[in-house]
Structure formats: structure tokens, C-alpha cells
């Protein structure tokens, strides 16, 4: 009973410590169950991928989070299909940018940029015989080569990244009905920020260990895909 409730709580904007209070158990009980559920989720997600044979469009992009502090940013690459099922998700370190870059290097040293490595790994985890209709992504330079290497000849549709000013304009009354060609993926990213507590912005609950964030993301992928984990 606790396991099923914990699975749903972890995908409903509830932290591990708050889940422990709701379930009236210790944090260590919740944490051990979290690790156990993540292993089940990883197996369920892999089985889902092994049986995935739909001929669909894929969307590829990355969202960002932090590892305890904004000086230690993380990238979260996602691969979803046209039905908004999560086919690949991971988390890893990237260097700080902008005015935080120098402060981050001074305090924590140089950080690896695992963006391309993680995307390549997610592409390789997809079934060997699976070949999408096309892959849609923004104009990030590394995507083109990675997709070409994984699926030679597959159409790669580049959707140019909008400027910050353009993004803000989408929320204005005259602009908010604009068609978003990456809506399927952007909507999943918004759901992730809302449903996974540690991804919410301006939030006391932050990731302390990248490996635990990865486990949490796999659990959410199963929840999103409607897979039976427990």
C-alpha cells in the first residue's frame, strides 16, 4: 500500500520528506522505497522501449535544473514521441553560464559539459530497429551530428530557438495563441516542473545528488507513459 502511494506522491509535486510525513513513516523508509521503486521503474521503462515499434515523430530538447545551487547547473535531455510519451530522459552536469560562470569556476572548479554525451546515450538506448519518421529539435549544433550518426538519412527538422524577448511575447494577449512547433515537448517539460517537486523553480526542495534526480526522472517517465511499476 505504501509503495503505490509513494509512487503517486513522487509524481505529484511531493518531496521525499513530505511523502514521509504524509505516509507517517520515517524518511529512511521512504528513501529506501524510493531506491527500490526506481529499479522497478528502470526495468519497466526498458521493457517499454524494447517493445516500442511505432512509426512516429520524435522531439528532442533539453531543460535545465540545478544541483543544490545555481552555480552547479544540470541539463535534462528529453526524447518524446508525438503522443508525448517519454522515450528517453537523463540528467547530468553542465558549466554555469553568464555572470555566474566565473563565480562557479572559482568556488567549484571547472564542470564537465555532459550535454552531448547524455543525448547520445539516450539515442543509443532506443531500439536498434526503430527508425522515426523525423526528429524535431531546436538549432543546437550538436544535435545534427548525433541524429545523423544514429539514423543516417532520417529527416531532422530544425526549429530555430526563439530569443528571450520572443518567449516573453508568447504570454501577451496578442501573441499567446501562436502555434508552438515544439509544443509536445515543451508541455512535457512544464508538466515535469509541476509534477516533480525538485524541479520546481524558486523552491526549497533541490537536488543534492544527480543520481537521485535521474532515478526520480525514470519513475516519472513510467508514470507519464502509463506503465505498471508496482
GROMACS elastic network, one bead per residue, 0.5 to 0.9 nm:
[ bonds ]
;  ai    aj funct       b0    kb
    1     4     6  0.54791   500
    1     5     6  0.63653   500
    1     6     6  0.86108   500
    2     5     6  0.51468   500
    2     6     6  0.59075   500
    2     7     6  0.85241   500
    2    23     6  0.70867   500
    2    30     6  0.89823   500
    2    33     6  0.89152   500
    3     6     6  0.50885   500
    3     7     6  0.61620   500
    3     8     6  0.87623   500
    3    30     6  0.88413   500
    3    33     6  0.69138   500
    3    34     6  0.85565   500
    3    37     6  0.77273   500
    3   230     6  0.73180   500
    4     7     6  0.51728   500
    4     8     6  0.64741   500
    4     9     6  0.87139   500
    4   229     6  0.88636   500
    4   230     6  0.63954   500
    5     8     6  0.52232   500
    5     9     6  0.61035   500
    5    10     6  0.86418   500
    5    19     6  0.89494   500
    5    23     6  0.81429   500
    6    10     6  0.60482   500
    6    11     6  0.86623   500
    6    16     6  0.87305   500
    6    19     6  0.67792   500
    6    20     6  0.86823   500
    6    23     6  0.80027   500
    6    30     6  0.76971   500
    6    33     6  0.81319   500
    6    34     6  0.78413   500
    6    37     6  0.89857   500
    7    10     6  0.53837   500
    7    11     6  0.66883   500
    7    12     6  0.89304   500
    7    34     6  0.80193   500
    7    37     6  0.73902   500
    7   219     6  0.76844   500
    7   220     6  0.87866   500
    7   223     6  0.83343   500
    7   229     6  0.86353   500
    7   230     6  0.82285   500
    8    11     6  0.52889   500
    8    12     6  0.62354   500
    8   223     6  0.80289   500
    9    13     6  0.69716   500
    9    14     6  0.55389   500
    9    15     6  0.79298   500
    9    16     6  0.86449   500
    9    19     6  0.65573   500
   10    13     6  0.65494   500
   10    14     6  0.55510   500
   10    15     6  0.66124   500
   10    16     6  0.72340   500
   10    19     6  0.76502   500
   10    34     6  0.86501   500
   10   195     6  0.79356   500
   10   196     6  0.67747   500
   10   197     6  0.78917   500
   10   216     6  0.76921   500
   10   219     6  0.80926   500
   10   220     6  0.77919   500
   11    14     6  0.71779   500
   11   192     6  0.86508   500
   11   195     6  0.53460   500
   11   196     6  0.57497   500
   11   197     6  0.82189   500
   11   216     6  0.85728   500
   11   219     6  0.77581   500
   11   220     6  0.58153   500
   11   223     6  0.70719   500
   11   224     6  0.87863   500
   12    15     6  0.89339   500
   12   194     6  0.79145   500
   12   196     6  0.66012   500
   12   197     6  0.77491   500
   13   193     6  0.84699   500
   13   194     6  0.62375   500
   13   198     6  0.81433   500
   13   200     6  0.85162   500
   14    17     6  0.82970   500
   14    18     6  0.61996   500
   14    19     6  0.62489   500
   14   195     6  0.78219   500
   14   196     6  0.70922   500
   14   197     6  0.55261   500
   14   198     6  0.86071   500
   15    18     6  0.51975   500
   15    19     6  0.60031   500
   15    20     6  0.86244   500
   15   196     6  0.79599   500
   15   197     6  0.56858   500
   15   198     6  0.70873   500
   15   205     6  0.70731   500
   16    19     6  0.50310   500
   16    20     6  0.63085   500
   16    21     6  0.88977   500
   16    27     6  0.71066   500
   16    30     6  0.66154   500
   16    31     6  0.69331   500
   16    34     6  0.82247   500
   17    20     6  0.50758   500
   17    21     6  0.65465   500
   17    22     6  0.88258   500
   17    26     6  0.84172   500
   17    27     6  0.58123   500
   17    30     6  0.78620   500
   17    31     6  0.87053   500
   18    21     6  0.50772   500
   18    22     6  0.62205   500
   18    23     6  0.85856   500
   18    27     6  0.87520   500
   19    22     6  0.50588   500
   19    23     6  0.60329   500
   19    24     6  0.82588   500
   19    25     6  0.85532   500
   19    27     6  0.82440   500
   19    30     6  0.73215   500
   20    23     6  0.52104   500
   20    24     6  0.57715   500
   20    25     6  0.51586   500
   20    26     6  0.57157   500
   20    27     6  0.53700   500
   20    28     6  0.85626   500
   20    29     6  0.77985   500
   20    30     6  0.58984   500
   20    31     6  0.88027   500
   21    25     6  0.65280   500
   21    26     6  0.76581   500
   21    27     6  0.81616   500
   22    25     6  0.79996   500
   23    26     6  0.86949   500
   23    30     6  0.87845   500
   25    28     6  0.83732   500
   25    29     6  0.64982   500
   25    30     6  0.72147   500
   26    29     6  0.52672   500
   26    30     6  0.65931   500
   26    31     6  0.87477   500
   27    30     6  0.51027   500
   27    31     6  0.60351   500
   27    32     6  0.86035   500
   28    32     6  0.60706   500
   28    33     6  0.84743   500
   29    32     6  0.53582   500
   29    33     6  0.62364   500
   29    34     6  0.85451   500
   30    33     6  0.50985   500
   30    34     6  0.59644   500
   30    35     6  0.87154   500
   31    35     6  0.63550   500
   31    36     6  0.86816   500
   32    35     6  0.52266   500
   32    36     6  0.63151   500
   32    37     6  0.86853   500
   33    37     6  0.59718   500
   33    38     6  0.84298   500
   34    37     6  0.51439   500
   34    38     6  0.60971   500
   34    39     6  0.87960   500
   34   215     6  0.84507   500
   34   216     6  0.82136   500
   35    38     6  0.51364   500
   35    39     6  0.65605   500
   35    40     6  0.89857   500
   35   212     6  0.82943   500
   35   215     6  0.75555   500
   36    39     6  0.53519   500
   36    40     6  0.66166   500
   36    41     6  0.87464   500
   37    40     6  0.50898   500
   37    41     6  0.60336   500
   37    42     6  0.85770   500
   37   215     6  0.88711   500
   37   219     6  0.74100   500
   37   229     6  0.75722   500
   37   230     6  0.76890   500
   38    42     6  0.60617   500
   38    43     6  0.86801   500
   38   215     6  0.54053   500
   38   216     6  0.69263   500
   38   217     6  0.89537   500
   38   218     6  0.68348   500
   38   219     6  0.57886   500
   39    42     6  0.51167   500
   39    43     6  0.64299   500
   39    44     6  0.86900   500
   39   215     6  0.80136   500
   39   219     6  0.88247   500
   40    43     6  0.52478   500
   40    44     6  0.61897   500
   40    45     6  0.86222   500
   40   219     6  0.85594   500
   40   229     6  0.60233   500
   40   230     6  0.75886   500
   41    45     6  0.59867   500
   41    46     6  0.84658   500
   41   215     6  0.84467   500
   41   218     6  0.62771   500
   41   219     6  0.53565   500
   41   220     6  0.86234   500
   41   221     6  0.83340   500
   41   222     6  0.62640   500
   41   223     6  0.89301   500
   41   227     6  0.85118   500
   41   228     6  0.85672   500
   41   229     6  0.56829   500
   41   230     6  0.85696   500
   42    45     6  0.51910   500
   42    46     6  0.61415   500
   42    47     6  0.86321   500
   42   215     6  0.80459   500
   42   218     6  0.62312   500
   42   219     6  0.74616   500
   42   222     6  0.83378   500
   43    46     6  0.51437   500
   43    47     6  0.61814   500
   43    48     6  0.85745   500
   43   229     6  0.86247   500
   44    47     6  0.51653   500
   44    48     6  0.61650   500
   44    49     6  0.87200   500
   44   222     6  0.71749   500
   44   227     6  0.68962   500
   44   228     6  0.73882   500
   44   229     6  0.62960   500
   45    49     6  0.62567   500
   45    50     6  0.86566   500
   45    87     6  0.82250   500
   45   218     6  0.74772   500
   45   219     6  0.86944   500
   45   221     6  0.75056   500
   45   222     6  0.61062   500
   45   225     6  0.86750   500
   45   227     6  0.76652   500
   45   229     6  0.89551   500
   46    49     6  0.50602   500
   46    50     6  0.61286   500
   46    51     6  0.87083   500
   46   125     6  0.84925   500
   47    50     6  0.50117   500
   47    51     6  0.63277   500
   47    52     6  0.85550   500
   48    51     6  0.53685   500
   48    52     6  0.60984   500
   48    87     6  0.86759   500
   48   222     6  0.89735   500
   48   225     6  0.89189   500
   48   227     6  0.79621   500
   49    53     6  0.84328   500
   49    87     6  0.69327   500
   49   125     6  0.80614   500
   49   126     6  0.63174   500
   49   127     6  0.64812   500
   50    53     6  0.82461   500
   50   126     6  0.76371   500
   50   127     6  0.58267   500
   51   127     6  0.81177   500
   52   126     6  0.85471   500
   52   127     6  0.73316   500
   52   130     6  0.77807   500
   53    56     6  0.89049   500
   53   127     6  0.82095   500
   53   129     6  0.83509   500
   53   130     6  0.63100   500
   53   131     6  0.87430   500
   54   130     6  0.79908   500
   54   131     6  0.89353   500
   54   132     6  0.82792   500
   55   130     6  0.78379   500
   55   131     6  0.70791   500
   55   132     6  0.57373   500
   55   133     6  0.63091   500
   56    81     6  0.63907   500
   56    82     6  0.64165   500
   56    83     6  0.86581   500
   56   131     6  0.83868   500
   56   132     6  0.53932   500
   56   133     6  0.55522   500
   56   134     6  0.75973   500
   57    80     6  0.85391   500
   57    81     6  0.57025   500
   57    82     6  0.55441   500
   57   132     6  0.56462   500
   57   133     6  0.52126   500
   57   134     6  0.51349   500
   57   135     6  0.59724   500
   57   136     6  0.75481   500
   58    79     6  0.66631   500
   58    80     6  0.57119   500
   58    82     6  0.63373   500
   58    87     6  0.89640   500
   58   132     6  0.65910   500
   58   133     6  0.77731   500
   58   134     6  0.63558   500
   58   136     6  0.61445   500
   58   137     6  0.86080   500
   59    78     6  0.79019   500
   59    79     6  0.56127   500
   59    80     6  0.53309   500
   59    81     6  0.61576   500
   59    82     6  0.75062   500
   59    84     6  0.89973   500
   59   134     6  0.86555   500
   59   135     6  0.57601   500
   59   137     6  0.59072   500
   59   182     6  0.73384   500
   59   184     6  0.77026   500
   59   185     6  0.63149   500
   60    77     6  0.73870   500
   60    78     6  0.58235   500
   60    80     6  0.68598   500
   60   119     6  0.86918   500
   60   135     6  0.71091   500
   60   136     6  0.62094   500
   60   138     6  0.78481   500
   60   143     6  0.84294   500
   60   185     6  0.75669   500
   61    76     6  0.85020   500
   61    77     6  0.57859   500
   61    78     6  0.56874   500
   61    79     6  0.69977   500
   61   119     6  0.89518   500
   61   136     6  0.86642   500
   61   137     6  0.59419   500
   61   138     6  0.68898   500
   61   140     6  0.88589   500
   61   143     6  0.89036   500
   61   185     6  0.76008   500
   61   186     6  0.87381   500
   62    75     6  0.63690   500
   62    76     6  0.52940   500
   62    78     6  0.58777   500
   62    79     6  0.88223   500
   62   115     6  0.84121   500
   62   119     6  0.89434   500
   62   189     6  0.88153   500
   63    74     6  0.85189   500
   63    75     6  0.59593   500
   63    76     6  0.51289   500
   63    77     6  0.63890   500
   63    78     6  0.78662   500
   63   189     6  0.70555   500
   64    73     6  0.69538   500
   64    74     6  0.55733   500
   64    76     6  0.57783   500
   64    77     6  0.85290   500
   64    91     6  0.89393   500
   64   199     6  0.87404   500
   65    70     6  0.82699   500
   65    72     6  0.89054   500
   65    73     6  0.58856   500
   65    74     6  0.50501   500
   65    75     6  0.63918   500
   65    76     6  0.73564   500
   65    91     6  0.89199   500
   65   198     6  0.86960   500
   65   199     6  0.62874   500
   65   200     6  0.85871   500
   65   201     6  0.84329   500
   65   206     6  0.89196   500
   65   207     6  0.86183   500
   66    69     6  0.58733   500
   66    70     6  0.56117   500
   66    71     6  0.78063   500
   66    72     6  0.58194   500
   66    74     6  0.51471   500
   66    75     6  0.82707   500
   66    93     6  0.88244   500
   66   199     6  0.81889   500
   66   206     6  0.72867   500
   66   207     6  0.68858   500
   66   208     6  0.88807   500
   67    70     6  0.72556   500
   67    71     6  0.81930   500
   67    72     6  0.54042   500
   67    73     6  0.60230   500
   67    74     6  0.65129   500
   67    93     6  0.84222   500
   67   206     6  0.68393   500
   67   207     6  0.51561   500
   67   208     6  0.56564   500
   67   209     6  0.70168   500
   67   210     6  0.69162   500
   68    71     6  0.84582   500
   68    72     6  0.71871   500
   68    73     6  0.86778   500
   68   205     6  0.86946   500
   68   206     6  0.54060   500
   68   207     6  0.55303   500
   68   208     6  0.53780   500
   68   209     6  0.84597   500
   69    72     6  0.55950   500
   69    73     6  0.74019   500
   69   206     6  0.81399   500
   69   207     6  0.89052   500
   70    73     6  0.57139   500
   70    96     6  0.77449   500
   70   100     6  0.79743   500
   70   104     6  0.86353   500
   71    95     6  0.83352   500
   71    96     6  0.59351   500
   71    97     6  0.87879   500
   71   100     6  0.63322   500
   71   101     6  0.74718   500
   71   103     6  0.73367   500
   71   105     6  0.85131   500
   71   107     6  0.84842   500
   71   108     6  0.81211   500
   72    93     6  0.74056   500
   72    94     6  0.75659   500
   72    95     6  0.71062   500
   72    96     6  0.63843   500
   72   104     6  0.70546   500
   72   108     6  0.81029   500
   72   111     6  0.80560   500
   73    92     6  0.86874   500
   73    93     6  0.63751   500
   73    94     6  0.58881   500
   73    95     6  0.66139   500
   73    96     6  0.59444   500
   73    97     6  0.87792   500
   74    91     6  0.65491   500
   74    92     6  0.54070   500
   74    94     6  0.54996   500
   74    95     6  0.81899   500
   74    96     6  0.88991   500
   74   114     6  0.89993   500
   74   210     6  0.82825   500
   75    90     6  0.81891   500
   75    91     6  0.56453   500
   75    92     6  0.55347   500
   75    93     6  0.62233   500
   75    94     6  0.62829   500
   75   113     6  0.89045   500
   75   114     6  0.79166   500
   75   115     6  0.64954   500
   76    89     6  0.67694   500
   76    90     6  0.55488   500
   76    92     6  0.68135   500
   76   115     6  0.81984   500
   76   118     6  0.86131   500
   76   214     6  0.89338   500
   77    88     6  0.77503   500
   77    89     6  0.57204   500
   77    90     6  0.59073   500
   77    91     6  0.68594   500
   77    92     6  0.88591   500
   77   115     6  0.74787   500
   77   118     6  0.71209   500
   77   119     6  0.62712   500
   77   122     6  0.83670   500
   78    86     6  0.72429   500
   78    87     6  0.77031   500
   78    88     6  0.55769   500
   78    90     6  0.71693   500
   78   119     6  0.80647   500
   78   122     6  0.83256   500
   78   185     6  0.79688   500
   78   189     6  0.85499   500
   79    85     6  0.85811   500
   79    86     6  0.61011   500
   79    87     6  0.54255   500
   79    89     6  0.65510   500
   79   119     6  0.86664   500
   79   122     6  0.77225   500
   79   123     6  0.82426   500
   79   185     6  0.80354   500
   80    83     6  0.78053   500
   80    84     6  0.55722   500
   80    85     6  0.53830   500
   80    87     6  0.52741   500
   80    88     6  0.69146   500
   80    89     6  0.88095   500
   80   184     6  0.79282   500
   80   185     6  0.65924   500
   80   188     6  0.85763   500
   81    84     6  0.53120   500
   81    85     6  0.56081   500
   81    86     6  0.68901   500
   81    87     6  0.70840   500
   81   184     6  0.81075   500
   81   185     6  0.84599   500
   82    85     6  0.75013   500
   82   184     6  0.67136   500
   82   185     6  0.87070   500
   83    86     6  0.89883   500
   83   184     6  0.76637   500
   84    87     6  0.89841   500
   84   184     6  0.58599   500
   84   185     6  0.69477   500
   84   187     6  0.85669   500
   84   188     6  0.69923   500
   84   224     6  0.84228   500
   84   225     6  0.82754   500
   85   188     6  0.88435   500
   85   221     6  0.78368   500
   85   224     6  0.66780   500
   85   225     6  0.53350   500
   85   226     6  0.88762   500
   86    89     6  0.71135   500
   86   188     6  0.85325   500
   86   221     6  0.56923   500
   86   222     6  0.81252   500
   86   224     6  0.71072   500
   86   225     6  0.65938   500
   87   122     6  0.83021   500
   87   126     6  0.75098   500
   87   221     6  0.79218   500
   87   225     6  0.88306   500
   88   119     6  0.87584   500
   88   122     6  0.54972   500
   88   123     6  0.76924   500
   88   125     6  0.78941   500
   88   126     6  0.79489   500
   88   218     6  0.86669   500
   88   221     6  0.81812   500
   89   118     6  0.87999   500
   89   119     6  0.87614   500
   89   122     6  0.70562   500
   89   214     6  0.79599   500
   89   217     6  0.68106   500
   89   218     6  0.70459   500
   89   221     6  0.76341   500
   90   118     6  0.68063   500
   90   119     6  0.83577   500
   90   122     6  0.77030   500
   90   213     6  0.84798   500
   90   214     6  0.56426   500
   90   215     6  0.87487   500
   90   217     6  0.70792   500
   90   218     6  0.79192   500
   91   114     6  0.87307   500
   91   115     6  0.87110   500
   91   118     6  0.75326   500
   91   210     6  0.67673   500
   91   211     6  0.79283   500
   91   213     6  0.70374   500
   91   214     6  0.56451   500
   91   217     6  0.83675   500
   92   112     6  0.88720   500
   92   113     6  0.80793   500
   92   114     6  0.58867   500
   92   115     6  0.71741   500
   92   118     6  0.73338   500
   92   210     6  0.66977   500
   92   211     6  0.86050   500
   92   214     6  0.84501   500
   93   111     6  0.68611   500
   93   112     6  0.61332   500
   93   113     6  0.59883   500
   93   114     6  0.57888   500
   93   115     6  0.76658   500
   93   210     6  0.81846   500
   94   111     6  0.62338   500
   94   112     6  0.57630   500
   94   114     6  0.60438   500
   94   115     6  0.68430   500
   95   101     6  0.71408   500
   95   104     6  0.81001   500
   95   105     6  0.84837   500
   95   110     6  0.72032   500
   95   111     6  0.51059   500
   95   112     6  0.64451   500
   95   113     6  0.60434   500
   96    99     6  0.85630   500
   96   100     6  0.59925   500
   96   102     6  0.81787   500
   96   103     6  0.87459   500
   96   104     6  0.64176   500
   96   105     6  0.81807   500
   96   111     6  0.80185   500
   97   100     6  0.58386   500
   97   102     6  0.84402   500
   97   104     6  0.89045   500
   98   101     6  0.56334   500
   98   102     6  0.83304   500
   99   102     6  0.68658   500
   99   103     6  0.76861   500
  100   103     6  0.52680   500
  100   104     6  0.59582   500
  100   105     6  0.86326   500
  101   104     6  0.51970   500
  101   105     6  0.62770   500
  101   106     6  0.86651   500
  102   105     6  0.51776   500
  102   106     6  0.61390   500
  102   107     6  0.86472   500
  103   106     6  0.51426   500
  103   107     6  0.61799   500
  103   108     6  0.83930   500
  104   107     6  0.52460   500
  104   108     6  0.56353   500
  104   109     6  0.67698   500
  104   110     6  0.78746   500
  104   111     6  0.86743   500
  105   108     6  0.54120   500
  105   110     6  0.52894   500
  105   111     6  0.76635   500
  106   109     6  0.57965   500
  106   110     6  0.83858   500
  108   111     6  0.77682   500
  113   116     6  0.77550   500
  113   117     6  0.83456   500
  114   117     6  0.51813   500
  114   118     6  0.60258   500
  114   119     6  0.85834   500
  115   118     6  0.54763   500
  115   119     6  0.63509   500
  115   120     6  0.87482   500
  116   119     6  0.51735   500
  116   120     6  0.61036   500
  116   121     6  0.85952   500
  116   142     6  0.66051   500
  116   143     6  0.78373   500
  116   146     6  0.80044   500
  117   120     6  0.52481   500
  117   121     6  0.62437   500
  117   122     6  0.87562   500
  118   121     6  0.50663   500
  118   122     6  0.62081   500
  118   123     6  0.86773   500
  119   122     6  0.51604   500
  119   123     6  0.62765   500
  119   124     6  0.86949   500
  119   143     6  0.81587   500
  119   146     6  0.78804   500
  120   123     6  0.51794   500
  120   124     6  0.62396   500
  120   125     6  0.87638   500
  120   143     6  0.89835   500
  120   146     6  0.63019   500
  120   147     6  0.83734   500
  120   150     6  0.82984   500
  121   124     6  0.51004   500
  121   125     6  0.62827   500
  122   125     6  0.51867   500
  122   126     6  0.69008   500
  123   126     6  0.56362   500
  123   127     6  0.89385   500
  123   146     6  0.82869   500
  123   147     6  0.79226   500
  123   150     6  0.69460   500
  124   127     6  0.77411   500
  124   128     6  0.77364   500
  124   150     6  0.72817   500
  125   128     6  0.80871   500
  126   129     6  0.85868   500
  126   130     6  0.70557   500
  127   130     6  0.52196   500
  127   131     6  0.85683   500
  128   131     6  0.82096   500
  131   134     6  0.85012   500
  131   151     6  0.69873   500
  131   154     6  0.78160   500
  132   135     6  0.69338   500
  132   151     6  0.84452   500
  132   154     6  0.72797   500
  132   155     6  0.86993   500
  133   154     6  0.70086   500
  133   155     6  0.71505   500
  134   154     6  0.59359   500
  134   156     6  0.57695   500
  134   157     6  0.70125   500
  135   147     6  0.79138   500
  135   154     6  0.75682   500
  135   155     6  0.64099   500
  135   157     6  0.60672   500
  135   158     6  0.85127   500
  136   155     6  0.85448   500
  136   156     6  0.59926   500
  136   158     6  0.60800   500
  136   159     6  0.69904   500
  136   181     6  0.87578   500
  136   182     6  0.77168   500
  137   140     6  0.78826   500
  137   143     6  0.76184   500
  137   144     6  0.89732   500
  137   156     6  0.76639   500
  137   157     6  0.65351   500
  137   158     6  0.54515   500
  137   159     6  0.58643   500
  137   160     6  0.83362   500
  137   182     6  0.77096   500
  138   141     6  0.89273   500
  138   143     6  0.83500   500
  138   157     6  0.82917   500
  138   158     6  0.53838   500
  138   160     6  0.53047   500
  138   161     6  0.55502   500
  138   182     6  0.85481   500
  139   142     6  0.87096   500
  139   143     6  0.77148   500
  139   144     6  0.82917   500
  139   158     6  0.55770   500
  139   159     6  0.61627   500
  139   160     6  0.52484   500
  139   161     6  0.62268   500
  140   143     6  0.58903   500
  140   144     6  0.77226   500
  140   158     6  0.87333   500
  140   160     6  0.86786   500
  140   161     6  0.82959   500
  141   144     6  0.61517   500
  141   145     6  0.77314   500
  142   145     6  0.57863   500
  142   146     6  0.64086   500
  142   147     6  0.87963   500
  143   146     6  0.51866   500
  143   147     6  0.60105   500
  143   148     6  0.83980   500
  144   147     6  0.54490   500
  144   148     6  0.61125   500
  144   149     6  0.86261   500
  144   156     6  0.72745   500
  144   158     6  0.86929   500
  145   148     6  0.50711   500
  145   149     6  0.60617   500
  145   150     6  0.86332   500
  146   149     6  0.51912   500
  146   150     6  0.62745   500
  146   151     6  0.86240   500
  147   150     6  0.51230   500
  147   151     6  0.58887   500
  147   152     6  0.75483   500
  147   154     6  0.80692   500
  147   156     6  0.74975   500
  148   151     6  0.53094   500
  148   153     6  0.69568   500
  148   154     6  0.72838   500
  148   155     6  0.89647   500
  148   156     6  0.81820   500
  149   152     6  0.59761   500
  151   154     6  0.56868   500
  151   155     6  0.89944   500
  152   155     6  0.88382   500
  153   156     6  0.87372   500
  159   162     6  0.89395   500
  159   181     6  0.74372   500
  159   182     6  0.78569   500
  162   165     6  0.79800   500
  162   166     6  0.58478   500
  162   167     6  0.63773   500
  163   166     6  0.51528   500
  163   167     6  0.63757   500
  163   168     6  0.88151   500
  164   167     6  0.51302   500
  164   168     6  0.63966   500
  164   169     6  0.87679   500
  165   168     6  0.52287   500
  165   169     6  0.63728   500
  166   169     6  0.50486   500
  166   170     6  0.66837   500
  167   170     6  0.54125   500
  167   171     6  0.76433   500
  168   171     6  0.58543   500
  168   172     6  0.74942   500
  169   172     6  0.53489   500
  169   173     6  0.86355   500
  169   174     6  0.83708   500
  169   175     6  0.60943   500
  169   176     6  0.74905   500
  170   173     6  0.79960   500
  170   174     6  0.81200   500
  170   177     6  0.76350   500
  170   178     6  0.70676   500
  171   174     6  0.83284   500
  171   175     6  0.65026   500
  171   176     6  0.50107   500
  171   177     6  0.87917   500
  172   175     6  0.53646   500
  172   176     6  0.57109   500
  173   176     6  0.56693   500
  173   177     6  0.79741   500
  174   177     6  0.74526   500
  174   178     6  0.87370   500
  175   178     6  0.56992   500
  176   179     6  0.85476   500
  177   180     6  0.87960   500
  179   182     6  0.89124   500
  179   183     6  0.80870   500
  180   183     6  0.51031   500
  180   184     6  0.87104   500
  180   186     6  0.87196   500
  181   184     6  0.79775   500
  182   185     6  0.56473   500
  182   186     6  0.60196   500
  182   187     6  0.84366   500
  183   187     6  0.56999   500
  183   188     6  0.83957   500
  184   187     6  0.55014   500
  184   188     6  0.65790   500
  184   189     6  0.89938   500
  185   188     6  0.51307   500
  185   189     6  0.62981   500
  185   190     6  0.87347   500
  186   189     6  0.50025   500
  186   190     6  0.62731   500
  186   191     6  0.86581   500
  187   190     6  0.50635   500
  187   191     6  0.62228   500
  187   192     6  0.86325   500
  188   192     6  0.61072   500
  188   193     6  0.86963   500
  189   192     6  0.50367   500
  189   193     6  0.63785   500
  189   194     6  0.87169   500
  190   193     6  0.52281   500
  190   194     6  0.63396   500
  190   195     6  0.86334   500
  191   194     6  0.50373   500
  191   195     6  0.58131   500
  191   196     6  0.81705   500
  192   195     6  0.51580   500
  192   196     6  0.55583   500
  192   197     6  0.86019   500
  192   199     6  0.71228   500
  192   200     6  0.83334   500
  192   217     6  0.86164   500
  192   220     6  0.80719   500
  193   196     6  0.57678   500
  193   197     6  0.71157   500
  193   198     6  0.79782   500
  193   201     6  0.75628   500
  194   197     6  0.68910   500
  194   199     6  0.75896   500
  194   200     6  0.62285   500
  195   199     6  0.82855   500
  195   200     6  0.83037   500
  195   220     6  0.84406   500
  196   199     6  0.56583   500
  196   200     6  0.70525   500
  196   216     6  0.79631   500
  196   217     6  0.81173   500
  196   220     6  0.77384   500
  197   200     6  0.56001   500
  197   203     6  0.81461   500
  197   205     6  0.66880   500
  197   206     6  0.81071   500
  198   201     6  0.84215   500
  198   203     6  0.75165   500
  198   204     6  0.82831   500
  198   205     6  0.51697   500
  198   207     6  0.59489   500
  198   213     6  0.80850   500
  199   203     6  0.81721   500
  199   205     6  0.81793   500
  199   206     6  0.71765   500
  199   207     6  0.80456   500
  200   203     6  0.58987   500
  200   205     6  0.80878   500
  200   206     6  0.84118   500
  201   204     6  0.89795   500
  202   205     6  0.89225   500
  203   206     6  0.69757   500
  207   210     6  0.67471   500
  207   212     6  0.76394   500
  207   213     6  0.63955   500
  208   212     6  0.79832   500
  208   213     6  0.83412   500
  209   212     6  0.54388   500
  209   213     6  0.66570   500
  209   214     6  0.89613   500
  210   213     6  0.50707   500
  210   214     6  0.63173   500
  210   215     6  0.87627   500
  211   214     6  0.50585   500
  211   215     6  0.63284   500
  211   216     6  0.87048   500
  212   216     6  0.61484   500
  212   217     6  0.85781   500
  213   216     6  0.50096   500
  213   217     6  0.61516   500
  213   218     6  0.87254   500
  214   217     6  0.50897   500
  214   218     6  0.63614   500
  214   219     6  0.87587   500
  215   218     6  0.52481   500
  215   219     6  0.63911   500
  215   220     6  0.87646   500
  216   219     6  0.51141   500
  216   220     6  0.62771   500
  216   221     6  0.86721   500
  217   221     6  0.60992   500
  217   222     6  0.87595   500
  218   222     6  0.64340   500
  218   223     6  0.86762   500
  219   222     6  0.53544   500
  219   223     6  0.63782   500
  219   224     6  0.87228   500
  219   229     6  0.85552   500
  220   224     6  0.59645   500
  220   225     6  0.84347   500
  221   224     6  0.50226   500
  221   225     6  0.60419   500
  221   226     6  0.85294   500
  221   227     6  0.86460   500
  222   225     6  0.50501   500
  222   226     6  0.60482   500
  222   227     6  0.51152   500
  222   228     6  0.75641   500
  222   229     6  0.72954   500
  223   226     6  0.52480   500
  223   227     6  0.62481   500
  223   228     6  0.81409   500
  223   229     6  0.83908   500
  224   227     6  0.78277   500
